């Protein structure tokens, strides 16, 4: 029986092409930022109450995520909350716990696709609304060539100022892809994109080979209507157990956009969870 998630990956040597992957619930089985909540607590970045709420937030995220308006409120909330957080401390916490927390939740199917795209000569680009303090190390772990992420302003003291400089979400993801295509010579008609969320519809529409991965209900309807492939990723596996090559450092990467407070993003999803719980109540 063939691997349905590998269908449609063909070799095109010229012009250059890339495969763009959303991160959460597309490449990894959980929220990248929420996964670090316990580590953030141990590092003194969030309190015990926030740790308990992140468990609920993770459940809500896996059950369906947040729509556009909720994501916008989250962005405003996290930008205010992260003010004064030390960027280096966040990076150190992520680096210390990355392999233990992220390696076990990488989808086998996604890792296989990344390998296949590299073998076909395509760059692999992670495009995530989460921040570079989380996304960049995960990109390295996966062997990605580039990372697109949200970034926030960092002051002279090395701490977040609370201002959002670039928000990698919705249409801005598509804009980043088009900019990369221009600077790197990608033919978007030959490029691939993968996401689970309808909020990434602009990103999927910008390439010639869009794929819905574990899609939410709205994206599934869109994919069916547009006859896009729908992929089911459900086998998390440690990279060292099935694909050692992906655990080595990637080729020199151009970071298209970097830096958001990982802990702040976590708190933003906690805020969403509390809003959702209040609504349900």
C-alpha positions as CSV (number, residue, x, y, z in Angstrom):
1,X,0.0,0.0,0.0
2,X,1.5,3.3,-1.1
3,X,2.1,6.4,1.1
4,X,-0.7,8.8,0.2
5,X,1.2,11.8,1.7
6,X,4.0,11.3,-0.8
7,X,1.9,11.6,-3.9
8,X,2.6,14.4,-6.3
9,X,6.2,15.0,-5.3
10,X,8.1,15.1,-8.6
11,X,11.5,16.2,-9.6
12,X,11.9,19.6,-11.3
13,X,15.5,20.7,-11.6
14,X,14.9,24.1,-13.2
15,X,13.8,26.7,-12.3
16,X,14.2,26.6,-8.6
17,X,11.3,25.6,-6.4
18,X,10.5,25.2,-2.7
19,X,8.2,23.5,-0.3
20,X,6.6,25.7,2.3
21,X,5.4,24.1,5.5
22,X,3.2,25.5,8.2
23,X,4.5,24.1,11.6
24,X,1.9,23.4,14.2
25,X,-0.3,20.4,13.4
26,X,1.3,20.2,10.0
27,X,4.9,19.2,10.8
28,X,4.6,18.6,14.5
29,X,1.6,17.2,16.3
30,X,1.1,20.0,18.8
31,X,1.5,23.7,19.3
32,X,5.2,24.5,19.2
33,X,5.0,27.2,21.8
34,X,2.6,25.5,24.2
35,X,4.8,22.5,24.2
36,X,7.4,24.5,26.1
37,X,5.1,25.7,28.8
38,X,6.5,23.5,31.5
39,X,10.1,24.6,30.6
40,X,9.0,28.2,30.6
41,X,7.6,27.7,34.1
42,X,10.8,26.1,35.4
43,X,12.7,29.0,33.9
44,X,10.5,31.5,35.7
45,X,8.8,32.9,32.6
46,X,5.3,31.9,33.5
47,X,3.5,31.0,36.7
48,X,1.9,27.7,37.8
49,X,-1.6,29.0,36.9
50,X,-0.5,29.6,33.3
51,X,1.0,26.1,33.1
52,X,-2.3,24.6,34.1
53,X,-4.1,26.7,31.6
54,X,-1.8,25.8,28.7
55,X,-2.9,22.2,29.0
56,X,-6.5,23.3,28.3
57,X,-5.2,25.7,25.6
58,X,-3.4,22.8,23.9
59,X,-6.6,20.8,23.9
60,X,-8.5,23.7,22.3
61,X,-5.8,24.2,19.8
62,X,-5.8,20.6,18.7
63,X,-9.6,20.6,18.6
64,X,-9.8,23.4,16.1
65,X,-7.5,26.3,16.7
66,X,-8.4,29.9,16.6
67,X,-10.2,31.9,13.9
68,X,-8.9,35.2,12.4
69,X,-10.5,37.6,15.0
70,X,-9.3,35.5,17.9
71,X,-5.7,35.4,16.4
72,X,-5.7,39.1,16.1
73,X,-6.8,39.6,19.7
74,X,-4.1,37.1,20.7
75,X,-1.5,39.1,18.8
76,X,-2.3,42.3,20.7
77,X,-2.4,40.5,24.0
78,X,0.9,38.7,23.6
79,X,2.7,41.8,22.4
80,X,1.8,43.6,25.6
81,X,2.5,40.7,27.8
82,X,6.0,39.9,26.5
83,X,7.3,43.4,27.2
84,X,10.4,43.2,29.3
85,X,11.1,39.4,28.7
86,X,14.7,38.6,28.1
87,X,15.2,37.1,24.6
88,X,18.4,35.2,25.4
89,X,16.7,33.5,28.3
90,X,13.9,32.2,26.1
91,X,16.4,31.0,23.5
92,X,18.4,29.1,26.2
93,X,15.3,27.4,27.5
94,X,14.2,26.3,24.1
95,X,17.7,25.0,23.2
96,X,18.0,23.0,26.4
97,X,14.6,21.2,26.0
98,X,14.2,21.1,22.2
99,X,15.1,17.5,21.5
100,X,13.2,16.1,24.5
101,X,10.0,18.1,23.7
102,X,9.9,18.5,19.9
103,X,11.7,15.5,18.5
104,X,9.0,13.0,19.7
105,X,6.1,14.9,18.2
106,X,7.4,15.4,14.6
107,X,5.1,13.6,12.1
108,X,6.8,10.8,10.3
109,X,4.9,11.7,7.2
110,X,6.1,15.3,7.3
111,X,9.7,14.2,7.8
112,X,9.4,11.9,4.8
113,X,8.1,14.8,2.7
114,X,10.9,17.0,3.8
115,X,13.4,14.4,2.7
116,X,11.7,13.9,-0.6
117,X,11.6,17.6,-1.4
118,X,15.3,17.9,-0.6
119,X,16.0,14.9,-2.8
120,X,14.0,16.5,-5.6
121,X,16.2,19.6,-5.3
122,X,13.7,21.9,-3.6
123,X,14.4,24.1,-0.6
124,X,12.3,23.5,2.5
125,X,10.9,26.6,4.2
126,X,9.0,26.6,7.6
127,X,6.4,29.3,7.7
128,X,4.9,29.8,11.1
129,X,3.1,32.4,13.2
130,X,5.1,31.3,16.2
131,X,8.4,33.1,16.9
132,X,11.9,32.4,15.9
133,X,13.0,31.6,19.4
134,X,10.9,28.4,18.9
135,X,10.7,28.1,15.1
136,X,14.4,28.5,14.1
137,X,15.7,25.7,16.4
138,X,12.9,23.5,15.1
139,X,13.8,24.4,11.6
140,X,17.4,23.3,12.2
141,X,16.2,20.1,13.8
142,X,14.2,19.4,10.6
143,X,16.9,20.4,8.2
144,X,14.9,23.3,6.8
145,X,16.7,25.7,4.6
146,X,14.8,28.8,5.6
147,X,12.4,30.0,8.3
148,X,9.6,32.7,8.1
149,X,8.3,33.7,11.5
150,X,6.8,36.6,13.4
151,X,9.2,39.0,14.9
152,X,9.0,41.6,17.7
153,X,11.1,44.6,18.5
154,X,14.0,43.8,20.8
155,X,15.4,46.8,22.8
156,X,19.0,47.6,23.5
157,X,18.7,45.8,26.8
158,X,18.0,42.5,25.0
159,X,14.4,42.4,26.0
160,X,11.1,42.6,24.1
161,X,9.7,46.1,23.9
162,X,6.2,44.7,23.4
163,X,5.9,46.1,19.8
164,X,5.2,43.7,16.9
165,X,7.5,44.4,13.9
166,X,6.2,41.6,11.7
167,X,3.3,39.2,12.1
168,X,3.6,36.0,10.0
169,X,0.0,35.3,9.7
170,X,-2.6,35.0,6.9
171,X,-1.8,37.2,3.9
172,X,1.6,38.2,5.3
173,X,2.7,34.5,5.0
174,X,1.8,34.7,1.3
175,X,3.7,38.0,0.9
176,X,6.8,36.5,2.5
177,X,6.6,33.6,0.1
178,X,6.4,35.9,-2.9
179,X,9.3,37.9,-1.6
180,X,11.4,34.7,-1.2
181,X,10.4,33.6,-4.6
182,X,11.7,36.9,-6.1
183,X,14.9,36.9,-4.1
184,X,15.7,33.2,-4.5
185,X,14.4,32.6,-8.0
186,X,11.6,30.2,-7.0
187,X,8.9,29.4,-9.6
188,X,5.8,29.5,-7.5
189,X,3.9,27.5,-10.0
190,X,6.3,24.6,-9.3
191,X,6.3,25.2,-5.5
192,X,4.4,23.2,-2.8
193,X,2.7,24.3,0.4
194,X,1.3,22.4,3.3
195,X,-1.0,23.6,6.1
196,X,-3.8,22.5,8.5
197,X,-5.6,25.9,8.8
198,X,-7.9,27.9,6.7
199,X,-6.0,31.0,7.9
200,X,-3.2,29.8,5.6
201,X,-5.4,29.9,2.6
202,X,-3.4,32.8,1.0
203,X,-0.2,30.8,1.4
204,X,-1.8,27.7,-0.2
205,X,-3.2,29.8,-3.0
206,X,0.2,31.3,-3.8
207,X,1.8,28.0,-5.0
208,X,1.1,25.6,-7.8
209,X,0.8,22.5,-5.5
210,X,-1.2,23.3,-2.4
211,X,-1.9,20.5,0.2
212,X,-4.3,20.5,3.2
213,X,-2.8,18.5,6.1
214,X,-5.0,17.4,8.9
215,X,-7.3,20.3,7.8
216,X,-9.8,22.1,10.0
217,X,-13.4,21.9,8.8
218,X,-13.3,25.1,6.8
219,X,-10.0,24.3,5.0
220,X,-11.3,20.8,4.3
221,X,-14.3,22.3,2.5
222,X,-12.0,24.6,0.5
223,X,-9.7,21.8,-0.4
224,X,-12.6,19.5,-1.6
225,X,-14.1,22.4,-3.6
226,X,-10.7,23.2,-5.2
227,X,-9.7,19.5,-5.6
228,X,-6.5,20.0,-3.5
229,X,-4.9,16.9,-2.0
230,X,-5.9,16.2,1.6
231,X,-3.2,14.5,3.6
232,X,-3.6,12.7,6.9
233,X,-0.5,12.9,9.2
234,X,-0.9,10.9,12.3
235,X,2.4,9.1,13.1
236,X,4.7,11.1,15.4
237,X,8.2,9.6,15.5
238,X,11.7,10.6,16.7
239,X,13.9,11.6,13.8
240,X,16.8,9.6,15.0
241,X,14.6,6.5,14.8
242,X,13.6,6.9,11.2
243,X,15.6,9.6,9.4
244,X,19.0,10.4,11.0
245,X,19.9,12.7,8.1
246,X,17.2,15.2,9.3
247,X,18.9,15.7,12.7
248,X,22.0,17.2,11.3
249,X,22.4,21.0,10.8
250,X,20.8,22.3,7.6
251,X,22.4,24.1,4.7
252,X,23.1,27.8,5.4
253,X,19.7,29.4,6.0
254,X,18.3,32.7,5.0
255,X,15.9,33.6,7.9
256,X,13.2,35.6,6.1
257,X,11.7,36.8,9.4
258,X,12.7,36.2,12.9
259,X,11.8,36.6,16.6
260,X,8.7,36.7,18.7
261,X,8.6,36.0,22.4
262,X,7.9,32.3,22.6
263,X,6.6,32.6,26.1
264,X,4.5,35.5,25.0
265,X,3.0,33.4,22.3
266,X,2.2,30.7,24.8
267,X,0.5,33.2,27.0
268,X,-1.5,34.4,24.0
269,X,-2.9,30.9,23.5
270,X,-3.6,30.7,27.2
271,X,-5.6,33.9,26.9
272,X,-7.5,32.4,23.9
273,X,-8.3,29.3,25.9
274,X,-9.6,31.3,28.8
275,X,-11.8,33.3,26.4
276,X,-13.0,30.0,24.8
277,X,-13.8,28.5,28.2
278,X,-15.7,31.6,29.2
279,X,-17.7,31.5,26.0
280,X,-18.5,27.8,26.5
281,X,-19.6,28.5,30.1
